[in-house]
Amino acid sequence: MQVMDITNTNCAKEAGLRSFRINAGEAERPAVEALLRAEGFEFAPEPFSPAAFHLLAEPFPLGRSLAAFFGLVYIQDRSSMLPPLLLRPEPGDFVLDMCASPGSKTGLLAQLVGPEGAALANEPNPTRLGTLRANLSRQNFVQAVTCKFPGQEIPLPPESCSRILLDPPCSGWGTAEKNPQVMALWSGSKTRTLVGLQQLLLARAAYLLKPGGELVYSTCTTNPEENEEQLAWALDNLPLEQLSLQAPPGFETSLALSGGAVSIAPGRGEGQGFFMVKFRRSEGPRPDLPSLPSAPREWEHGSMLARSALDSELTDSSLLPPGGLLEYRDNVMFLPERIIENPPAFPVQGAFVGKLARGAVLPLPRMRSLLVPAGTGPGLDVEDIAPVHRLLSGQSLAVNLPGRAWIGLYYRSLPLALLRVKNGRAVWTER
């Protein structure tokens, strides 16, 4: 990737916005911004979300930044951020992401539902499921859990969801600027299989929605067969009524509103091509779809642990959302309270937060959300980024904390990670 050197917003729009979101609450956001600026990044806020920004200067790829390494930022096309924002889940909601990998939209949904809510992210492909889980874990979104089904076969009970995001497999024509091969890969009649799958997914979504529940259907293509024609098919064949969407700010030259649907044209510097429509489940009869068999839940084979198993002078389990811990094959995962109270009748996997060793739970090094505030426990709170770079390059740092096995790493009081201490020296380890 070529290094960008953009000095103002207008130039950024001409070159194409490279955007990201910050995975931190309002109180921590200034410290994350300071960490980005310390490495030379310049950026400006987006008008459609307080978590969204676009780059003005990128001295090296943002994905190699300290903020990205510790999961504090996530690179995401600005158009891709809109479907979760248009779904508008409330804090504390349960939301289903039917086709979730790589987790870009699931992460934003997890931010929106907050610590009291839960996001169920589904992905049938094992490789993509691994990517989804890794991305959610790095961002510390422990209120998200994952499952593995073809989207049209998710065996949730009928009328059990109040919010669903459906971003199905599509031809991707809206990404042709970055991926020109998609036009040849999905040309002519080749899109028919996608159209059929999208209709199966729409039918399952309508089956799962509660009356009055809301669904956002989105694609990153400009193909009318997968967009406007699917909207018409859904209204004709499913108990769904369309909700009119308002134009999101920040897409002045690329956005079109067509019958209440949002269409973003690619190639105008405001994001990749996208189509979004919002439905509400009507009071009519749900689609006549078969019930699907369930499987034993994973926690039926594991054992629940007390949250206090994570507590130490360095870590505080009360900083996590409401929920519980499950030990499964020496791995400790977190399950949100919403999932424990209303468990799905099939396996789900929560975020792994630690390992069980010799009867004790050792938090994973990247679980920054468990760290006690800087200054209240054993830790290294640095004022500049040089020591952090040295740690990540494999060097160790002398620390005057005898008898410690682990300490916290902070940047200007911003929690980053847990550090291992060996012979009075702090080292970075993934284990």
Secondary structure, DSSP 8 states (H G I E B T S, - for coil): ---B---SHHHHHHH---EEEE-S-TTTHHHHHHHHHHTT-EEEE-TT-TTEEEEEEBSS-GGGSHHHHTTSEEE--TGGGHHHHHH---TT-EEEESS-TT-HHHHHHHHHH-TTSEEEEE---HHHHHHHHHHHHHTT-TTEEEE-S-GGG----TT-EEEEEE------GGGTTT-TTHHHHT-GGGGHHHHHHHHHHHHHHHHHEEEEEEEEEEES---GGGTHHHHHHHHHHSSEEEE-----TT-TTTEEEETTEEEE-SSSSS-S-EEEEEEEE-SS-------------GGGTSEEE-GGGG-SSSB-GGGS-SEEEEEETTEEEEEEHHHHHS--SS--B-EEEEEEETTEEEE-TT-GGGB--TTSSSEEEESSSHHHHHHHTT--EE---TT-SEEEEEETTEEEEEEEEETTEEE----
